[in-house]
Amino acid sequence: MKHTYTVTGMTCNGCKNSVQESLIALENVVNAEVNLEKAEATIKMSKHIPIETLQSALSDKYKIKEKKI
């Protein structure tokens, strides 16, 4: 399954890479692609991951929330 989230607090490519690496390191994450310009992350997961788990994997300066379509 693939979900797209809004990620705030990213200001540079270093931030983008940090968020992407943190998300990819989570259990059940198959792939994560972070887009700095759109402030979003697209996460492919083998099993649903609660938003709280995603947030706890990130530094406090980043906030992740479900993207409203």
C-alpha positions, -999 to 999 in steps of 0.1 A, spaced: 0 0 0 11 35 -7 3 66 13 12 103 8 18 126 38 25 162 43 58 169 60 65 204 74 98 218 88 120 208 59 141 237 46 169 220 26 181 188 9 198 178 41 164 179 58 148 159 30 175 133 32 172 130 70 134 125 68 137 100 39 164 80 57 144 80 90 112 67 72 130 41 52 146 27 84 111 19 99 99 -17 99 73 -24 72 84 5 50 93 -8 16 102 26 1 99 63 10 103 92 -14 104 127 0 98 158 -21 112 190 -6 93 214 -29 59 198 -23 66 192 14 54 157 11 65 121 16 51 91 -4 56 59 16 51 24 3 45 0 32 39 -37 35 16 -32 65 -2 0 77 20 21 100 2 45 124 10 82 120 23 83 155 50 58 146 60 78 116 62 110 136 82 94 164 108 83 138 114 119 128 132 147 146 109 171 166 114 198 140 95 179 114 58 173 115 41 146 94 3 144 88 -20 126 64 -24 144 31 -59 154 24 -68 145 -12 
